[in-house]
Amino acid sequence: MSGKIAPLAPKNPVKLAPLAGVQMATVEAGIKYAGRKDLLLMVFDEPCSVAGVFTTSKCSSAPVDWCRQTLSGGVRAKALVVNAGNANAFTGLKGAQAVEMTAQAAALACGSAPEEIYLASTGVIGEPLDASSFEGHLKNLHSNCIGDGWQDAAEAIMTTDTYPKLAKAGFELDGKACTINGIAKGSGMIAPDMATMLSFVVTDAPVASPVLQALLSELVVGTFNAVTVDSDTSTSDTLMLFATGSVNADEITSPDDPRIGAFKSALQAVLHDLAMQIVRDGEGATKQVEVHVTGAVDDMSARRIAQSIANSPLVKTAVAGEDANWGRVVMAVGKAGEPADRDLLAISFGDVRVAVSGERDPDYSEDAASAVMREDEITIGVDIGLGNGSAKIWTCDLTKEYVAINGDYRS
């Protein structure tokens, strides 16, 4: 966690109220950081519905493997344990033993089965995680759990983040007020493919696990999977959704339930909010960038082109330098490997069109384009001119501070 708050941090951070059916507590476990909380226990009053999406990395962490296996068995969730400072990734047999030890300790503290415990870790890759002290910590955490612990929870899961990330939304189900609370962490190693990205979202609505899973798998595409800080997909990416069912309404058991629309819209809003906060806290970031590609042969092609632009170090450094260098955008389109015609391209920075029909716009104004580049939020628009495919990807600029943070990360 950095001592300096990112310039794009929320000016009025959201505060999350207690949500029926879930409590939490945090502690300084001394995993890597001194003088800060780094271990979170989130406990559900009753085993609840759960869904998750995880990194597609072929070198996934031990906690990711544990969660995947647990979810595949259709087991409900009694508790979540998250530690920061050590990813428990690339740790071999020791990593598997650490997650088993943690799950056993949490189960003992919560009076549940180990299979009802979900786990996540974030931090340094390749360092064995000493979970031997977790048993004592988890016992104490369970005794100290409170409903009003969201702020501490968001802070406890941070690594290089400069601020805690929280979001909320409300909706109605059968005339009853329902809430969604969410927290996330992520600042570097962010290109979710399902960063070091973790997010945990809880609703008090009664929703069955298969429905949660269907919605999460759908909505992650345009939210967490549509952001990138540095094009690096973490070994630990984890997004989990829990439904305590504490609101007295009929359970949503099918994705075709006509009542699902309000929940889906609220969930999409929370996921998008958290994803944008990660982009705005990108390591060293000073600008948020939206890449909007239109006119591609299809949506998938547009998405790949947008990702090529958003992940280009040359594009991102030009944004950092406030340089309207549309030639670098042309480069990124050309290298994407997708259908494109140089002589049909049109490129804009904000409302200023800088290129059209494969060459500089005849009305191009350097002053107008430079003014756009000085803004905190910038849209790069690219029309491929070949079809109706479109996509949006969000990223940030690439600054000297990013290099400084990552050059010094392990030490």
C-alpha positions in Angstrom: 0.0 0.0 0.0 1.4 3.3 -1.1 1.6 6.3 1.2 0.4 8.7 -1.6 -3.1 8.5 -2.8 -3.6 8.3 -6.5 -4.7 11.5 -8.2 -7.7 9.8 -9.7 -8.9 8.4 -6.4 -12.6 9.1 -5.6 -13.2 12.5 -4.2 -16.1 11.3 -2.0 -15.4 7.6 -1.2 -18.4 5.5 -0.7 -19.2 4.1 2.8 -20.8 0.7 3.0 -23.5 0.0 5.7 -23.8 -3.5 7.3 -25.5 -6.0 5.1 -27.7 -8.6 6.7 -26.2 -12.1 6.9 -22.5 -11.3 6.8 -19.9 -10.1 9.3 -16.2 -9.6 9.1 -13.0 -8.8 11.0 -9.4 -8.0 10.1 -6.0 -8.3 11.9 -2.3 -7.5 11.5 -0.9 -10.9 10.9 2.5 -9.7 9.8 2.5 -11.6 6.6 4.6 -9.0 4.7 3.5 -5.5 5.8 4.4 -3.9 9.2 1.8 -1.8 11.0 -1.2 -2.6 8.9 -4.0 -5.2 8.7 -3.4 -7.9 6.2 -5.8 -10.8 7.1 -9.6 -10.8 6.5 -12.2 -13.2 7.7 -15.7 -12.7 6.3 -18.3 -15.0 7.9 -21.9 -15.7 6.8 -24.6 -16.3 9.4 -25.7 -19.3 7.4 -24.0 -21.2 4.6 -25.0 -19.1 1.5 -25.1 -19.2 -2.3 -21.8 -18.5 -4.0 -20.3 -18.1 -7.4 -16.8 -17.2 -8.7 -14.7 -16.5 -11.7 -10.9 -16.8 -11.6 -7.7 -16.2 -13.6 -7.1 -18.2 -16.7 -3.4 -18.2 -16.0 -1.8 -21.7 -16.4 0.2 -20.9 -13.3 -2.8 -20.2 -11.0 -2.3 -19.9 -7.2 -3.1 -22.5 -4.6 -6.1 -20.5 -3.3 -7.5 -20.3 -6.8 -7.2 -24.1 -7.3 -8.9 -24.6 -3.9 -11.8 -22.3 -4.8 -12.3 -23.9 -8.2 -12.4 -27.4 -6.7 -14.8 -26.3 -3.9 -17.1 -24.5 -6.3 -17.2 -27.5 -8.6 -18.7 -29.5 -5.8 -21.6 -27.1 -5.4 -20.8 -26.4 -1.8 -22.3 -23.3 -0.2 -20.1 -20.7 1.5 -19.7 -20.2 5.3 -16.7 -18.0 5.3 -14.0 -16.3 3.2 -10.4 -15.8 4.3 -8.1 -13.4 2.4 -4.5 -12.5 3.1 -2.4 -9.7 1.5 1.4 -9.7 1.0 1.9 -13.2 -0.2 0.1 -14.7 -3.2 0.7 -18.3 -2.3 1.4 -18.9 -6.0 4.2 -21.0 -7.5 4.6 -22.6 -4.1 4.1 -26.3 -5.0 3.1 -28.8 -2.3 3.7 -26.2 0.4 1.1 -24.0 -1.2 -1.5 -26.7 -1.2 -0.7 -27.5 2.4 -1.1 -23.8 3.4 -4.6 -23.6 1.9 -5.6 -26.8 3.6 -4.3 -25.6 6.9 -6.1 -22.2 6.5 -9.4 -23.9 5.5 -9.2 -26.2 8.5 -8.4 -23.4 10.9 -11.2 -21.3 9.5 -13.7 -24.2 9.6 -12.7 -24.8 13.3 -13.3 -21.2 14.2 -16.6 -20.9 12.3 -18.0 -24.4 13.2 -18.2 -25.5 9.6 -16.7 -27.9 7.1 -13.4 -26.9 5.4 -15.3 -27.3 2.1 -17.4 -24.3 3.1 -14.4 -22.0 3.4 -13.3 -20.0 0.4 -9.8 -18.5 0.2 -7.8 -15.8 -1.7 -4.3 -14.5 -1.4 -2.5 -11.6 -3.1 1.1 -10.3 -3.0 4.5 -11.7 -3.9 4.6 -14.8 -6.1 7.0 -17.7 -5.3 7.3 -17.1 -1.5 5.9 -19.9 0.7 3.0 -18.8 2.9 3.4 -19.6 6.5 -0.2 -20.3 7.6 0.8 -21.8 10.9 -0.2 -18.6 12.8 -3.6 -18.4 11.1 -5.4 -20.7 13.5 -5.0 -18.4 16.5 -5.7 -15.3 14.4 -8.9 -16.8 12.9 -10.3 -17.8 16.3 -9.9 -14.3 17.5 -11.2 -12.8 14.2 -14.4 -14.9 14.5 -15.0 -13.6 18.0 -14.5 -10.0 16.8 -16.6 -10.1 13.6 -18.9 -7.2 13.1 -21.3 -6.1 10.3 -19.8 -2.7 10.0 -16.4 -3.8 8.8 -16.4 -3.2 5.1 -13.9 -0.3 5.2 -11.3 -2.4 7.2 -12.0 -5.3 4.9 -11.2 -3.3 1.8 -8.0 -1.9 3.4 -6.8 -5.4 4.6 -6.7 -6.9 1.1 -4.6 -4.0 -0.5 -1.1 -4.4 -1.8 0.2 -1.6 -4.0 -3.2 0.0 -4.0 -3.2 3.6 -2.8 -6.8 3.6 -1.6 -9.5 1.0 -0.6 -12.1 0.2 -3.3 -15.7 0.0 -2.3 -19.0 0.1 -4.2 -22.7 -0.4 -3.5 -26.1 -0.5 -5.2 -29.7 -1.1 -4.2 -32.6 -2.7 -5.9 -36.0 -4.2 -5.1 -37.2 -7.8 -5.1 -40.8 -8.5 -4.5 -41.2 -5.0 -3.2 -38.4 -5.6 -0.6 -35.3 -3.4 -0.5 -32.1 -5.3 -1.3 -28.5 -4.3 -1.3 -25.2 -5.2 -3.0 -21.9 -4.4 -1.3 -18.6 -4.9 -3.0 -14.9 -4.5 -2.3 -11.9 -4.9 -4.6 -8.1 -4.6 -4.7 -5.9 -4.1 -7.7 -3.3 -1.6 -9.0 -0.7 -3.5 -11.0 -0.5 -6.8 -12.8 -3.9 -6.0 -14.1 -5.3 -7.6 -17.2 -8.0 -9.9 -15.8 -8.8 -12.8 -18.1 -11.7 -15.0 -16.6 -4.5 -8.2 -12.1 -3.3 -8.8 -9.0 -7.1 -8.4 -8.9 -9.4 -9.6 -6.1 -13.0 -8.6 -5.6 -15.7 -9.8 -3.2 -19.3 -8.9 -3.7 -22.2 -9.7 -1.3 -26.0 -9.3 -1.7 -28.7 -9.9 0.9 -31.1 -11.0 -1.8 -32.1 -14.7 -2.1 -30.4 -15.9 -5.3 -29.4 -19.5 -6.1 -25.8 -20.3 -6.8 -26.3 -21.3 -10.5 -28.0 -18.0 -11.2 -25.2 -16.1 -9.5 -22.7 -18.0 -11.6 -24.5 -17.3 -14.9 -24.8 -13.6 -14.1 -21.2 -13.3 -12.9 -19.8 -15.1 -16.0 -21.8 -12.8 -18.2 -21.2 -9.5 -16.5 -17.4 -9.9 -15.9 -16.9 -9.6 -19.7 -17.8 -5.9 -19.9 -16.4 -5.0 -16.4 -13.4 -6.6 -14.9 -12.4 -8.3 -18.1 -12.6 -5.0 -20.0 -9.9 -3.2 -17.9 -6.1 -3.4 -18.2 -3.3 -1.5 -16.4 -0.3 -3.2 -17.8 -1.5 -6.2 -19.8 -0.2 -8.7 -17.2 -2.8 -11.3 -16.0 -2.2 -12.3 -12.4 -1.9 -15.8 -11.1 -4.4 -14.9 -8.4 -7.3 -13.1 -10.1 -10.4 -13.9 -8.1 -14.0 -12.4 -8.2 -16.5 -14.0 -5.9 -20.2 -13.3 -5.4 -22.2 -14.3 -2.4 -25.9 -14.1 -1.6 -26.9 -14.4 2.0 -30.7 -14.6 1.3 -31.5 -12.5 4.4 -34.2 -10.5 2.6 -37.6 -12.3 3.0 -38.5 -12.8 -0.7 -38.9 -15.8 -3.0 -35.5 -17.1 -4.1 -34.4 -16.4 -7.7 -33.7 -19.9 -9.0 -33.6 -19.3 -12.7 -31.8 -16.9 -15.0 -35.2 -16.6 -16.8 -36.9 -15.3 -13.7 -38.6 -12.0 -14.8 -37.6 -10.4 -11.4 -33.9 -10.8 -12.2 -33.5 -7.6 -14.2 -33.2 -5.2 -11.3 -30.6 -7.4 -9.6 -28.6 -7.8 -12.8 -28.5 -4.0 -13.4 -27.4 -3.4 -9.8 -24.8 -6.1 -9.9 -23.4 -4.7 -13.2 -23.2 -1.2 -11.7 -21.2 -2.5 -8.7 -18.8 -4.6 -10.9 -18.2 -1.7 -13.3 -17.6 0.8 -10.4 -15.0 -1.5 -8.8 -13.3 -2.2 -12.1 -13.0 1.5 -12.9 -11.6 2.2 -9.5 -8.8 -0.3 -10.2 -8.0 1.4 -13.5 -8.0 4.8 -11.7 -5.6 3.4 -9.1 -3.3 1.8 -11.7 0.3 1.9 -10.5 1.6 5.4 -11.2 -1.5 6.4 -13.2 -2.5 10.0 -13.8 -5.1 9.5 -16.5 -8.0 7.2 -17.2 -8.4 6.1 -20.8 -11.4 4.7 -22.5 -10.7 3.0 -25.8 -13.8 2.8 -28.0 -13.6 0.8 -31.2 -16.4 0.8 -33.7 -16.8 -0.4 -37.3 -15.0 -3.7 -36.8 -16.1 -6.9 -38.6 -17.7 -8.1 -35.3 -17.6 -7.4 -31.6 -14.8 -9.8 -30.8 -12.6 -8.3 -33.4 -13.3 -4.9 -32.0 -12.5 -6.1 -28.5 -9.1 -7.5 -29.7 -8.2 -4.2 -31.5 -9.3 -2.2 -28.4 -7.1 -4.4 -26.2 -4.1 -3.9 -28.5 -4.5 -0.2 -28.2 -5.1 -0.2 -24.5 -2.1 -2.5 -23.8 0.3 -0.6 -26.0 3.2 0.9 -24.0 3.7 3.5 -26.7 0.1 4.6 -26.6 0.0 4.7 -22.9 3.2 6.7 -22.6 2.0 9.1 -25.2 -1.1 9.7 -23.0 1.2 10.2 -20.0 3.1 12.8 -21.9 -0.1 14.4 -23.1 1.0 13.8 -26.7 -1.8 13.4 -29.3 0.3 10.8 -31.1 -2.3 9.1 -33.2 0.4 7.3 -35.2 0.8 5.0 -32.2 -2.9 4.2 -32.3 -2.5 3.3 -36.0 0.4 1.0 -35.0 -1.7 -0.7 -32.3 -4.6 -1.3 -34.7 -2.2 -2.7 -37.3 -0.5 -5.2 -35.0 -3.8 -6.5 -33.5 -4.0 -9.3 -36.1 -7.6 -8.4 -36.9 -9.2 -7.3 -40.2 -8.5 -3.6 -40.8 -7.9 -1.3 -43.8 -5.4 1.5 -43.4 -7.3 3.7 -45.8 -10.7 3.4 -43.9 -9.4 4.2 -40.4 -10.7 7.2 -38.5 -9.2 8.2 -35.1 -10.4 10.6 -32.5 -9.1 11.9 -29.2 -12.2 13.0 -27.3 -14.3 15.0 -29.7 -11.3 15.9 -31.8 -11.0 13.8 -35.0 -7.3 13.6 -35.8 -7.3 11.1 -38.7 -9.8 10.0 -41.3 -9.7 7.9 -44.5 -6.2 6.7 -43.7 -4.5 10.0 -43.2 -4.4 13.1 -41.0 -7.7 14.9 -40.8 -7.6 18.0 -43.1 -9.1 20.0 -40.2 -6.7 18.7 -37.6 -5.8 21.1 -34.8 -2.8 20.4 -32.7 -4.0 22.8 -30.0 -7.4 21.2 -29.8 -6.0 17.7 -29.6 -3.4 18.7 -27.0 -6.2 20.2 -24.9 -8.0 16.9 -24.8 -4.8 15.1 -23.8 -4.4 17.4 -20.8 -7.7 16.1 -19.3 -7.8 13.5 -16.5 -10.2 11.3 -18.5 -9.5 10.7 -22.2 -11.4 8.7 -24.9 -9.6 7.3 -27.8 -12.1 6.5 -30.6 -11.2 4.3 -33.5 -13.6 3.5 -36.4 -12.3 0.6 -38.4 -14.8 1.2 -41.3 -15.5 -2.5 -42.0 -18.6 -3.5 -40.1 -20.8 -3.1 -37.1 -18.6 -4.6 -34.4 -17.8 -2.4 -31.3 -16.1 -2.7 -27.9 -14.9 -0.6 -25.0 -11.8 -1.3 -23.0 -10.6 0.9 -20.1 -7.0 1.5 -19.2 -4.6 4.2 -17.7 -1.5 5.9 -18.7 2.0 4.5 -18.2 4.3 6.7 -16.2 7.8 6.6 -14.7 6.2 5.9 -11.3 5.0 2.5 -12.6 8.6 1.5 -13.3 9.7 2.8 -9.9 6.9 0.8 -8.1 7.6 -2.4 -9.8 11.4 -2.1 -9.8 11.2 -2.0 -6.0 8.2 -4.3 -5.3 9.8 -7.3 -3.6 12.2 -5.2 -1.5 
